[in-house]
Amino acid sequence: MTRELLRPDPDKPTNRLSVIDCDIHPKTSLDDLKPFLARHWWDMLEMYGARPRHGFASGFPYPKSQPQAARRDAWPPGGGLPGRDLKFMRDQLLDFHDMDFGVMNFLSPTGQGAQNSDLSVAMAYAANEAARVKWTGPEPRLKASMVVPYGDGAESAKEIERLAGMPDYCQVQMLSRTSELAGKKRYWPIYEAASAHGLPVSFHVFGYSGWPSTSSGWASFYIEEMAEHCTSCQSLLSSLVIEGVFERFPRLKVVLIEAGFAWLPALAHRLDRAWTRLRAETPHLKRPPSEYIREHVWVTTQPMEETEKPEHLTQTMEAIGWDRILFATDYPHWDFDDPRHSLPTTLTAAQRRMILSENARKLYGFA
């Protein structure tokens, strides 16, 4: 079955469109991090584990629709977990779709959200080193999002300073459910360091940091958690805008990953409406919230809110801005989006080029 899926596509056009995938999930393990961890931290991990800040000490908080939340054909033929085998990823994703670049976002193990702040710092360092050794070094088309121990803004800034300028890394990665809202000053050193080096800050959905996925407790079902991804990003984006982060750091670029995007125009309008009546409360804001969002925020296509009437989706995309939408597959997960088929057929050739590669190339400075 896997061999059948990996055969060259006879219908693949020779005059292809350039593709940059902005959300790939490689599977790393603690063994990958071990060479870059001090013995003290490795002993602690073996004895106690990473101890994330939520009530589920191990495993997924909710059962996934597929094992490892992966495509059924993403399991390497030689064994191992989906996203673990670089050669197989080349065959199934990078080469099969003839991609120019792929941006990797690491979900675990990274130390992000760990209860022990010092352990979080050590694991983030190790995860970033492992990314370069295992992925970006052998495969230059892959670029890593540098993970930071975002619970500690100062240490996060140090990690950004250490890695900034290396071609292996293209952005700073945080998760959408931080222990405090993303606009709080504890995170400002991250935004300052990222801005200084021209690095976007991405917020990938997930992360618990001690809180349930909703404001009223734990959801009962996986589908509820998936639907909540957009609300977590609405909250963090509202916080970034209203706390004045974009006013303080005018060069800051933010990427929202795997949160959908149909909600974004409505949020911008709602914030504008409230701001016109309550602007005395936030004198640090010099412009309507929608202007900050339009200038500083990018979104990824996966998952995309496909509508029964195609024009509804394209109207939403136009409201966000054709230059602010980045293509993503979410490989190797079950809801993978194929670059050949996933974008609306109503897009013009220019719009398709912008989303598939041109916007990402400009944002990340890919040559």
Phi, psi and omega per residue, in radians:
M1 nan -0.778 -3.135
T2 -1.121 -0.740 -3.140
R3 -1.075 -0.683 3.133
E4 -1.062 -0.735 -3.095
L5 -1.243 -0.405 -3.062
L6 -1.640 -0.015 3.103
R7 -1.158 2.589 3.105
P8 -0.956 2.500 -3.104
D9 -1.413 2.008 -3.106
P10 -1.172 -0.360 -3.126
D11 -1.626 0.034 -3.092
K12 -1.183 2.168 -3.090
P13 -1.208 2.553 3.100
T14 -1.311 -0.555 3.097
N15 -1.628 1.354 -2.953
R16 -1.383 2.850 2.951
L17 -1.594 2.416 3.088
S18 -1.125 2.450 -3.117
V19 -2.253 2.284 2.979
I20 -2.168 2.081 -3.115
D21 -1.606 2.081 -3.036
C22 -1.729 0.218 3.056
D23 -2.703 1.585 3.037
I24 -2.010 2.419 -3.117
H25 -2.010 1.632 3.025
P26 -1.257 2.609 3.119
K27 -1.726 1.957 3.077
T28 -1.854 2.964 3.138
S29 -2.372 2.943 3.079
L30 -1.097 -0.522 3.093
D31 -1.096 -0.557 3.080
D32 -1.153 -0.597 -3.101
L33 -1.417 -0.417 -2.991
K34 -0.921 -0.762 -3.122
P35 -1.095 -0.281 -3.053
F36 -1.937 0.174 3.118
L37 -1.917 2.423 3.020
A38 -1.101 2.662 -3.096
R39 -0.966 -0.649 3.140
H40 -1.006 -0.791 -3.095
W41 -1.282 -0.629 3.113
W42 -1.133 -0.727 3.093
D43 -1.075 -0.696 3.140
M44 -1.147 -0.737 3.116
L45 -1.100 -0.724 3.128
E46 -1.137 -0.609 -3.078
M47 -1.462 -0.722 -2.985
Y48 -2.059 -0.321 -3.037
G49 1.424 3.135 -3.060
A50 -1.360 -0.353 3.091
R51 0.939 1.216 3.091
P52 -1.177 2.834 -3.066
R53 -1.486 0.885 3.023
H54 -2.614 2.993 -2.941
G55 -1.327 -0.066 3.133
F56 -1.845 1.850 -3.011
A57 -1.239 -0.484 -3.134
S58 -2.625 2.770 3.127
G59 1.343 -3.127 3.136
F60 -1.437 2.470 3.062
P61 -1.081 -0.515 3.130
Y62 -2.292 2.543 3.069
P63 -1.140 2.444 3.135
K64 -1.511 2.828 -3.119
S65 -1.260 -0.399 3.088
Q66 -2.417 2.675 3.072
P67 -0.937 2.301 -3.089
Q68 1.033 0.332 -3.112
A69 0.920 0.580 -2.957
A70 -1.942 2.698 2.913
R71 -0.959 2.526 -3.124
R72 -1.176 -0.427 -3.132
D73 -1.636 0.115 -3.069
A74 -1.587 0.006 3.108
W75 -1.395 2.116 -3.083
P76 -1.023 2.427 -3.113
P77 -1.081 -0.442 3.134
G78 -1.497 0.035 -3.102
G79 1.804 2.947 -3.122
G80 1.713 3.079 -3.043
L81 -1.561 2.734 3.082
P82 -1.021 2.400 -3.128
G83 1.436 0.056 -3.048
R84 -1.609 -0.517 -3.003
D85 -1.746 1.983 -3.099
L86 -1.094 -0.757 -3.135
K87 -1.063 -0.754 3.140
F88 -1.150 -0.659 3.086
M89 -1.117 -0.694 3.059
R90 -1.013 -0.866 -3.078
D91 -1.111 -0.818 -2.977
Q92 -1.467 -0.456 -3.040
L93 -2.095 -1.171 -2.990
L94 -1.118 -0.856 -3.116
D95 -1.362 -0.745 -3.091
F96 -1.039 -0.698 3.137
H97 -1.743 0.134 3.054
D98 0.884 0.905 -3.056
M99 -1.412 2.527 3.058
D100 -1.343 -0.792 -3.129
F101 -2.580 2.785 3.012
G102 -2.420 2.310 3.136
V103 -1.701 2.129 -3.108
M104 -1.651 2.310 3.065
N105 -2.093 2.095 -3.034
F106 -1.659 2.193 -3.115
L107 -1.708 -0.627 3.091
S108 -2.951 2.697 -0.160
P109 -1.451 2.245 -3.122
T110 -2.272 -0.256 -3.063
G111 1.493 -0.156 3.132
Q112 -1.147 2.217 -3.136
G113 1.465 0.135 3.124
A114 -1.222 2.591 3.141
Q115 -1.166 -0.648 3.141
N116 -1.495 1.904 -3.044
S117 -1.104 -0.706 -3.139
D118 -1.154 -0.651 3.064
L119 -1.138 -0.666 3.094
S120 -1.041 -0.743 3.120
V121 -1.083 -0.810 -3.103
A122 -1.143 -0.712 -3.108
M123 -1.236 -0.644 3.097
A124 -1.088 -0.775 3.082
Y125 -1.003 -0.834 -3.101
A126 -1.147 -0.691 3.131
A127 -1.106 -0.689 3.126
N128 -1.197 -0.675 3.100
E129 -1.174 -0.725 3.124
A130 -1.101 -0.621 3.119
A131 -1.055 -0.708 -3.114
R132 -1.253 -0.688 -3.089
V133 -1.284 -0.770 -3.004
K134 -1.532 -0.505 -2.965
W135 -2.096 -1.113 -2.986
T136 -1.298 -0.508 3.094
G137 -1.138 -0.948 3.133
P138 -1.225 -0.430 -3.063
E139 -2.298 1.675 -3.059
P140 -1.168 -0.258 3.060
R141 -1.252 -0.341 3.137
L142 -1.562 2.354 3.059
K143 -2.147 2.471 -3.060
A144 -1.764 2.511 2.884
S145 -1.487 2.179 -3.130
M146 -1.349 2.175 3.105
V147 -1.449 2.550 3.125
V148 -2.262 2.611 3.089
P149 -1.362 1.278 -2.854
Y150 -1.100 -0.227 3.020
G151 -1.133 -0.349 3.120
D152 -2.107 1.744 -3.071
G153 -1.082 -0.698 -3.099
A154 -1.157 -0.783 3.122
E155 -1.176 -0.596 3.081
S156 -1.097 -0.751 3.122
A157 -1.080 -0.657 3.094
K158 -1.094 -0.699 3.142
E159 -1.188 -0.643 3.076
I160 -1.114 -0.783 3.125
E161 -1.059 -0.662 -3.118
R162 -1.150 -0.662 -3.005
L163 -1.746 -0.309 -3.087
A164 -1.014 2.378 3.141
G165 1.687 -0.321 3.070
M166 -1.336 2.328 -3.083
P167 -1.205 -0.213 -3.126
D168 -1.226 -0.427 -2.999
Y169 -2.036 2.386 -3.082
C170 -2.082 -0.202 3.134
Q171 -2.839 2.954 3.064
V172 -1.723 2.359 -3.079
Q173 -1.941 2.255 2.946
M174 -2.157 3.010 3.055
L175 -1.922 2.791 -2.952
S176 -1.329 -0.429 -3.105
R177 -1.861 1.443 3.097
T178 -1.484 2.898 -3.079
S179 -1.220 -0.444 2.964
E180 -2.244 2.799 -3.141
L181 -1.033 2.558 -2.928
A182 -1.109 -0.348 -3.136
G183 -1.439 -0.122 -3.089
K184 -1.126 2.652 -3.009
K185 -1.160 -0.323 3.121
R186 -1.067 -0.424 -3.124
Y187 -1.672 -0.103 -3.047
W188 -1.072 -0.597 3.067
P189 -1.016 -0.531 3.091
I190 -1.150 -0.835 -3.098
Y191 -1.180 -0.619 3.128
E192 -1.139 -0.811 -3.126
A193 -1.170 -0.735 3.134
A194 -1.104 -0.765 3.136
S195 -1.083 -0.725 -3.102
A196 -1.069 -0.523 -3.104
H197 -1.821 0.130 3.103
G198 1.202 0.435 -3.114
L199 -1.684 2.234 3.001
P200 -1.117 2.673 2.986
V201 -1.888 2.101 3.141
S202 -1.759 2.551 2.994
F203 -2.061 1.869 3.063
H204 -1.608 2.475 -3.119
V205 -1.097 2.780 -3.086
F206 1.733 -3.041 -3.013
G207 1.563 2.400 -3.101
Y208 -2.016 -0.743 3.043
S209 0.931 0.570 3.043
G210 1.659 -0.075 -3.083
W211 -2.081 2.625 3.000
P212 -1.148 2.960 -3.113
S213 -1.327 -0.197 3.076
T214 -2.169 2.915 3.134
S215 -1.358 -0.069 -3.102
S216 -2.171 0.458 3.087
G217 1.913 -3.005 -3.042
W218 -1.406 2.333 3.051
A219 -1.227 2.788 -3.105
S220 -1.522 -0.472 -2.955
F221 -2.314 2.683 3.126
Y222 -0.998 -0.687 -3.108
I223 -1.109 -0.550 3.087
E224 -1.182 -0.726 3.111
E225 -1.104 -0.724 3.122
M226 -1.087 -0.728 3.131
A227 -1.176 -0.458 -3.102
E228 -1.305 -0.277 -3.110
H229 -0.947 -0.699 -3.112
C230 -1.217 -0.588 -3.133
T231 -1.257 -0.587 3.078
S232 -1.120 -0.642 3.131
C233 -1.312 -0.555 3.027
Q234 -1.073 -0.745 -3.126
S235 -1.142 -0.794 -3.096
L236 -1.197 -0.636 -3.138
L237 -1.225 -0.720 3.068
S238 -1.023 -0.709 3.130
S239 -1.135 -0.790 3.119
L240 -1.004 -0.748 -3.100
V241 -1.236 -0.947 -2.980
I242 -1.253 -0.567 3.089
E243 -1.263 -0.174 3.070
G244 1.553 0.345 -3.108
V245 -1.080 -0.766 -3.109
F246 -1.263 -0.467 3.048
E247 -1.248 -0.685 -3.133
R248 -1.280 -0.624 -3.100
F249 -2.149 1.409 -3.014
P250 -1.156 -0.243 3.118
R251 -1.686 0.005 -3.068
L252 -1.200 2.343 3.077
K253 -2.073 2.280 -3.077
V254 -2.094 2.328 3.104
V255 -2.048 2.192 3.085
L256 -1.765 2.081 -2.974
I257 -1.988 2.258 3.039
E258 1.155 0.550 -3.129
A259 -1.965 0.122 -2.969
G260 1.215 -3.073 3.138
F261 -2.667 -0.098 -3.085
A262 -1.107 -0.402 -3.125
W263 -1.344 -0.291 -2.964
L264 -1.143 -0.835 3.123
P265 -1.057 -0.682 -3.138
A266 -1.132 -0.709 3.111
L267 -1.103 -0.764 -3.140
A268 -1.045 -0.763 3.125
H269 -1.140 -0.716 -3.126
R270 -1.134 -0.748 3.113
L271 -1.113 -0.708 3.102
D272 -1.052 -0.774 -3.099
R273 -1.101 -0.757 3.122
A274 -1.181 -0.690 -3.081
W275 -1.136 -0.640 -3.136
T276 -1.098 -0.453 -3.129
R277 -1.703 -0.388 -3.027
L278 -2.122 0.323 -3.009
R279 -1.130 -0.363 3.105
A280 -1.104 -0.415 -3.136
E281 -1.281 -0.415 -3.064
T282 -2.234 1.199 -3.106
P283 -1.131 -0.260 3.130
H284 -1.297 -0.242 3.095
L285 -1.547 2.125 -3.080
K286 -1.693 -0.220 -3.074
R287 -2.412 2.853 3.051
P288 -1.050 2.559 -3.139
P289 -0.929 -0.665 -3.106
S290 -1.060 -0.532 3.132
E291 -1.219 -0.680 3.068
Y292 -1.108 -0.759 -3.121
I293 -1.098 -0.797 -3.110
R294 -1.099 -0.569 -3.070
E295 -1.492 -0.547 -2.926
H296 -1.972 -0.152 -2.929
V297 -2.063 2.373 3.015
W298 -2.098 2.710 3.101
V299 -2.291 2.782 3.070
T300 -1.848 2.771 -3.002
T301 -1.403 -0.401 -3.055
Q302 -1.815 2.132 0.020
P303 -1.479 2.562 -3.099
M304 -1.873 2.312 -3.129
E305 -1.358 1.530 -3.103
E306 -1.282 2.278 -3.066
T307 -1.879 2.739 3.122
E308 -1.105 -0.650 3.077
K309 -1.766 1.977 -3.068
P310 -0.947 -0.569 -3.092
E311 -1.138 -0.443 3.104
H312 -1.151 -0.718 3.115
L313 -1.179 -0.774 -3.128
T314 -1.164 -0.574 3.062
Q315 -1.129 -0.682 3.091
T316 -1.123 -0.768 -3.140
M317 -1.118 -0.668 3.107
E318 -1.147 -0.654 3.123
A319 -1.131 -0.601 3.088
I320 -1.270 -0.699 -3.094
G321 2.065 2.125 -3.113
W322 -1.060 -0.430 -3.131
D323 -1.533 0.099 -3.100
R324 -2.053 0.249 -3.093
I325 -2.038 2.240 -3.087
L326 -2.010 2.446 3.139
F327 -1.370 2.488 3.094
A328 -2.561 2.523 3.099
T329 -1.744 -0.537 -2.999
D330 1.205 0.439 3.091
Y331 -1.021 2.436 0.065
P332 -1.746 0.500 -3.003
H333 -1.308 2.827 -2.997
W334 -1.102 -0.465 -3.134
D335 -1.659 0.516 3.085
F336 -0.842 2.410 3.069
D337 -1.930 2.162 -3.130
D338 -1.408 2.213 -3.112
P339 -1.109 -0.342 -3.128
R340 -1.360 -0.435 -2.935
H341 -2.244 -0.225 -2.909
S342 -1.471 -0.440 -3.120
L343 -1.370 2.623 -3.134
P344 -1.011 2.441 -3.134
T345 -1.228 -0.259 -3.113
T346 -1.396 -0.118 -3.134
L347 -1.208 2.562 3.020
T348 -1.325 2.891 3.120
A349 -1.060 -0.675 3.132
A350 -1.145 -0.747 3.123
Q351 -1.129 -0.696 3.128
R352 -1.112 -0.739 3.122
R353 -1.100 -0.729 -3.132
M354 -1.055 -0.812 -3.073
I355 -1.255 -0.751 -3.065
L356 -1.205 -0.521 -3.091
S357 -2.719 -0.679 -2.951
E358 -1.106 -0.689 -3.136
N359 -1.133 -0.764 3.126
A360 -1.161 -0.695 -3.138
R361 -1.058 -0.693 3.139
K362 -1.285 -0.756 -3.110
L363 -1.086 -0.816 -3.039
Y364 -1.624 -0.149 -3.130
G365 1.259 0.506 3.115
F366 -1.221 2.336 -3.139
A367 -1.402 nan nan
